[in-house]
């Protein structure tokens, strides 16, 4: 019986990694959609001589893209890990 618990733990580890990756992707997408809303302030800020909103949107877009890339990698690794443990079991 102990070997079945080991397999179950390995399966849960793959699912958890895939879920965490999916959450990171959702957070990255939310950041990018917030950028779309904040982009209207970029022109107004630049017209007034301020680059605050420009910097804010660029940093937030970079963070969103990085989270999407990391989340996609984590999700694919978690899915492949889960599939490999199911084949072995």
Secondary structure, 3 states (H helix, E strand, C coil): CHHHHHHHHHHHHHHHHHHHHHHHHHHHHHHHHHHHHHCHHHHHHHHCCCCHHHHHHHHHHHHHHHHHHHHHHHHHHHHHHHHHHHHHC
